[in-house]
Amino acid sequence: MSARYERWKLRTLRLVARWKIRGQRYWESLRGTPLGTLIDRVVSGFTAIEPFDRAMTLAAQAFVSIVPIMIVAAAVRPHKVGFGASMGDAIGLSDDVQQTLAGSLPSTATVASGVGLFGFLVAFFSATAYSRALERMFLKVWDVRKPPLRTAWRWIATIVAVMVAIALLSLTQAILGDGPFDNVVETAIRFVVWTVVWTYVPWVLMRTEISVRALTFTGAIISVALTVLAVFGSIYLPIVLTTGAEEFGVLGLVFAYISWLFVLSFAIVGATVVGRACAQDEGILGRLVRGPSAQDANVPNLSADAWRRWGGLGD
């Protein structure tokens, strides 16, 4: 038994060494080529941005910032079902899990009587923590200086954009059916909505200092990633949430949601790094993404001067 184990171990080590040598040779052949340069920029960008830390920060801020707004927003609509019930229906949870989710959240009447409009405004402005986390990530990736504090309205604009997008997608899901054509339409609408949102959000957070053309490409990459994850999540989330609720109750639901938010946030961070790397390309890809000049990925947009004269974007 020991001799057989040693033989298998030796074969495995030889196989790993062989593939390692082939990989090194292939990478050496890519060095200096447009593809090799792009891969090197992506890897360097990931190393510099620390994607796991950034994604976990975004996931935590989304959980403690946006979710409370959605709960309060559901409470101010007394004729509608509660947030827990609507969210459970949207992702296809079983009745037992929906009851567990509804029991873990305050009821609509409790929130409505204890919060009111003032509480909603407080929760809304507190949600700018998510905007600030996004801002730090975009500034780091695109190497843009930090905006002054007087432009803090951009944080509110970011939250509004994200909430409007979520509302539009929820409305679309409620209107459309479950047929194949409806699913195609919903996927197309989701792609368009997220492309617009993730073009606008970095554009406004970075004071329009990056060209819209480069940000649109990055927004499209983020939209593709989120659309694919939404399709996968429609299958994965009900399973993992049901399992988590049955085994750990509310803690299982919380852990599952934070884990999924981490996946979504990692996709946003990764797509942003890839978009920046493509915009820096010196070949045809870079010209298609950013424009004819290699500086177009980082110079202020033409409209930035008008925004500065308006008074909100100056230093």
N, C-alpha and C positions, 0 to 999 in steps of 0.2 A: 504493500500500500504506500509506503514511504517512497519507494523507488518510482512508482507511477506518478505520485504527486510531484516529485522533483523533475521528472521528464516533462509533465504538463507545465510546470512553472518555467522551465528553461525554454520551452516552445513559445510560451506567452511573452517572455522577456525578449526573445529574438523577434517575434512578430511586432511588438511595440517598437523595438529599436529600428526595425526595417521601415515601418511606417513613419517613424520620426525622421529618419534620413530622407525619405521621399518627400515629406512635408517641407523639410528645410530646403531641399533642392528646388521644389516647386516655388517656395517663397522667394528664393534667390532669383529664379527666372522672372518673377513678377516685379522685383525691385526696379524702379525707374520707369515702369510702364504706368499708363494712366490708372489702370485698375489697382496696381500695387500702391501707388501714391494715395488713391482714395481709401483703400483699406488701412493704410498707415495713419491717415488723418482721422479716420473713424476710431481706430484703437487709441490713438493719442487723445482724442476728444473724450472718450469714455474714461480713460485714466485720469484726466484732469478734472472731470466733473464729479467723480465719485458717484456713479449712478445709483448704487444701492442706497446710500445715505440720502441722496436727493429724493429718490422715489419713496422711501419710507417717510421722509418729512412731508412730502406732498400728500401721501395717503393718510397720515395722522391728521394733518390740517383739514383735509377734505372731510374726514369722519367727524371731527369736532366742530367744524365750521358750517359746512353745507347741509349736513343731515339735520341739525337742529332747526335750520331755516325751513326745511321741507316739513318738519313736524309742526312748527308753528303755522306755516302757511296752510297746512291741511286743517288746522284747528279753527282758522278764521273762516272756513267754509262749512258751516254747520249742516248744510243740506247734503254734503258729500260724505263719503265713507272716510274713516280715519286713515292716517298715513300708513300704519301697519297693514291694514287690510288692502289698501290700494297697491302698496309695494308687493305684498304677497301675491296678489292677483297678477301683477305685471310680470313677475318672474316665475310664475307657475308653481308655487309652493302648495303642498297638501294642506288639507283643512286643519290637521293637528299642528303642523308647523306654523300655520297662520295664527292659530290661537296662542301658541307660545310667543310668537313675535308681537301680537297685539297685547299680550299680558306684560311684555317687557317694556312697552312704551306707555306713556300716560295717555289717557283717553282724550278724545277730542273735546269733550265738555270740560274736563279738568284743565287742559291747556288753555282753552278759550277763556275760561273764567279767571284763571290765574295770571295770564300773560297780557292779552289785549294788544292794541296797536303799538304802545310804547315798548312792550317786550319784544315785539317783532322787529322794531327798529333797532333795538339794542343787539338782538341776535344777528341782524343783518350787518350792522357795522362791525360786529365782532368777527364776522366771517371774512373780513379783509385779511385776516391772517393767512388764508389760503392764497389770496392774491399776492401777498408779500413773498410767500414761499415760491410761487411761480415766477415772480419778478427776479428773485435772487438766482433762480435756475437759468432763466433766459439771459440775464446779464452776464453770468459766468460763461455760458456756452458761446454767446455771440461777442464776448469781450467788449461790452458797452459800459460806459461809466454810469454810476448810480444817479438816478434823477433826484432833484431837490424835493424836500418834504412838501412844498406847496402844490405839488402835482399829485397829491394823494387821492384826488378824485378818480385817478386811473384804477385804483384798487376797487372802488365801488363799481366802476364801469365793467371791470372784469367779472365780478360776481353777478352782475345783472346779465351779462352775456351768457355765462354758464347756466344760470337759472332759466333764462329764456330758451336756451337750446334744450335743456331737459324737459321743459314744459311742452315745447313743440314736438319732441320725440314721443312723449307720453300721449299727447293728443293724436298724433299720427297712429300710434299703436292702438288707441281706443277706437279710431274711426275705421281703420283697415281690418280686414278679416284675417283668416288663417290660411287662405288659399295660396298656391304657388305664385300667382301673379301679384297678390297683395304683399307677399314676402319680398319679392323683387323690388316692388315700389318702395316698401319701407326701408330696405337696404340702401336704395339709391338716395332717398330723402335723408337718411342718417349720414351718408357720406357727404352730401352737399352741406348739411347743417354743421357737421363737425369741421369741415374744411373752412367754412366761413368763420366759425368761432375761433379755431386755432390759427387762423390768419390774423384775425382782429386782435386777439388777446396779446400776443407778443408785440404786435405793431403798436398798440396803445401803451403797454407797459414799458416799452423801450423808447417811448417818445418819438415814434416814427423814424428812428435813426437807421433802421434797416429797410431796404427797399421792399415794397409790397410784393414785387415779383419773387424775390427770394423767400419771403415769408409764406407766400401762397403755396410754393412747392413744399416747404416744410409742413404747412398746415394740411396739405393733401396726404403727405406721408403719415402724419398723426391720425388723420381721418381713416385711412386704410387700416392702420393698426387697431384703432378703436372699433371700427366696423367688423373686422374679423373677430376681435375679442368678444364683441356683442353676440355674434352668432355662436361662438364657442360657449359664452357664458349662459346663453339660453338653455344649453344642455347641462353644463357643469354646475351652475349655481344651485338649481333646485336639488341636485343630488347632495352636494357638499353641505348646503344649509339644512336639509332634512337630517342628514347624518349628524351634523353638529348639534342640532336642537335635540335630537333623540338621546345623544350620549352626554352632552354637557349643558343642555338648556340654553339660557340666554347667553352664557359665556361662549358657547359654541357658535351661536349666530354672530356675536361680535367678532370673534376671531376669524370666522369665514369671511365676513364683510371687509375687515381690515386687510386680510390677505388678498382679496380680489381688488380692492382699491390700490394695493401695492403693485399688482400686475398692471393695472391700467396706468398708474403713475410711471412705472418703469417704461411702458410703451411710449408715453409722452416724452420722457427724458431721452430715451434712445432715438426716437424719431427726430427730435430736435438736433441731437448730435450729428445724425446722418445728414440732415438737411443742411447744416452748417458746413460739413465736409464737402458736400456736393457743390455748394455755393462757392467754395474756395478752389474748386477744380480749375485748372488752367486750360483744359481742353474744351471740346464741344459741349460736354455735360455742364460745365460751369457757365458757359455762355448762354445755354438754354435756361439755366436756373436763375442766374442773377442778372444777366444782361451782357453786353459786349465787353465791358470793362471789368478787370479783376478786382477793382475797388468797389464795385457796385454792391457787394454783399455787406459792406461796412460803412459806406458814406451815408450822411443824412439824406433822407428822401427829400424831393423837391417841395413836397407839401409841408415839411417840417418848419420852414421859414414862416409860412402862414400861421401855423399853430403857435409858434413863438410870439409872433406879433399879437396873437389873440390873448397871450398872457399866461398860458398854462404850461408851456414847455420850456421856458427859458431857464438858464442856469442862475 
